[in-house]
Amino acid sequence: MDEVAYDKLRMRQWQDGRAYGFSRRDLLKLTAVAGLAGALTEAAPAAAAAGPIVKPLPPDKFKVLGTNAETLWSSLAGVGYHVPIDRFFVRNHTSTPLIDSASWSLEVFGAGLRGGPVSFSLRDLQRLPSVTRSVTVECAGNGRSYFTSQQGQTVSGTAWGLGAVGVARWRGVRLSTVLRRAGLSSRAVDVQASGLDPNYVTGDVDLGPVRRPLPVGKALDDVILAYEMNGSPLPPDHGAPVRLIVPSWIGIASIKWVGRIEVSDVPLFSPWNTQFYRFFGPGFPAEGQPFDRQSIKSAFELDPGAVFTAGSRVRLTGRSWSAGGRVKHVQVSTDGGVSWRHAQPVGPSVDNAWQRWQLDWRPTAGAHVLQARATDVRGNSQPAEARFNTLGYLFDAVVKVPVTAV
């Protein structure tokens, strides 16, 4: 169930011709388009239909980045533990599809089942025992822009700040329940969900629907087929009518708008763990290095460049999260890292999704640099510098936030 070990194994099997789902011919085409021998840049999406995102994107809540929308951290100040739907970030590869939930069905198929394909309607899923969990969903490129602005390194891909993350209360049915109802066989090896959004096309190569396999062990552990978000039916931009929620794995694993699930008796591979979502660059193998689970991060609930009143008490607030486990403590510096103080936790960490915190500060007049660094219960702590990779994934360094007091 460890993502990095799983991906390393699948890469070896794919190279040996024992993993299926993405052809070497298409990989060569993409490599030629990129003009590189092995390390490919993250591709830009094909032209999306007008209005790639359905919900309103007011400028006080979002920064729009092409087909994506990043949550502004200032919009979360004073908000509770869960991010409201109206300010939850959106990561689209193409555009948000509008799917009729009454006619939607989920097809579960493949040689890893004892019988033939099995279909489930939304009502079928809702009749099954449900589970509700608070889970963090985070894009693997969250924080990517800081490789350039803070570390002076050139990376490709959407220039996210720290707002490509959110915690919601997801309700649905365990994937394990659905797989067993469909007739899961002891031969099952991988489980791969495919989205119903438009096919992803790059370099004149149609990569098909967004999809990414899971080992059967992970699929049977804690993965949810979610149909509700924060107590409401799942909205279109967040995967309606049903999406995967894969705790602790990178966001691409939580496939939106799920329409088909393949259960294979052989290893599977897809472009989303062959070409995309791998480490490329100096110090990594030519074929790329698979990710470990998500990293550890902290964010202030304010925007860079915020202005405070000199001499007046300011309550700094923020949130820290780690895929490695519960956040143990958070330290805050208001002088660019010269000195650090422990922040005070705010409320419980529900399902260990993230930890809210606060610290009082009385700024003097002038420019200041705020920093926050978290440590989790496994001893993972944010470094001063993130490890460079050309696609700018898993930025985990302490972020410098400039502010001014006047």
Summary of the structure (lengths in Angstrom):
residues: 406
radius of gyration: 21.4
end to end distance: 51.5
largest distance: 71.5
contacts: 1354
relative contact order: 0.17
helix: 17%
strand: 32%
